[in-house]
């Protein structure tokens, strides 16, 4: 069987993180709690939370995950064309 070329390994990891983040948010976890679960407490505490790049990343993951849940997952089923 040929390898699945619809998504790359990096995209697969990001999709997984999106789903974990969205799941945490729907279960009333704060963005900081989600960041600690995904990246570890030590990394989250290493910089001020309000200006942290991790905070922005987690917010983006939650938004992306909620978009997938809202129907955006259908794009994953489409086969990417090679340029």
Residue, then its C-alpha position, 0 to 999 in steps of 0.5 A: x500500500x502506498x503511504x497516506x499523503x493526506x496529512x504529514x506527521x507534523x500535521x497529525x501531531x498538531x491535530x492531536x494537540x488540537x483535539x486534546x486542547x478542545x477537549x480540555x476546554x469543553x471540560x472547563x480547563x483553563x488555558x494554563x491548565x491545558x498548557x501544563x498538560x501539553x507542555x509540562x508545568x516547568x515550561x509553563x512556569x518559566x515565563x510570565x503567562x500573560x505574555x507567553x507564546x505558549x498561551x497564544x499557542x494554546x488559544x490557537x489549538x483550542x480554536x482549531x480543535x473547536x473548528x474541527x469539532x464544528x465540521x472542519x474535520x471534513x477537510x481532512x478527508x479530502x486528498x491533497x493534490x501534489x503541486 
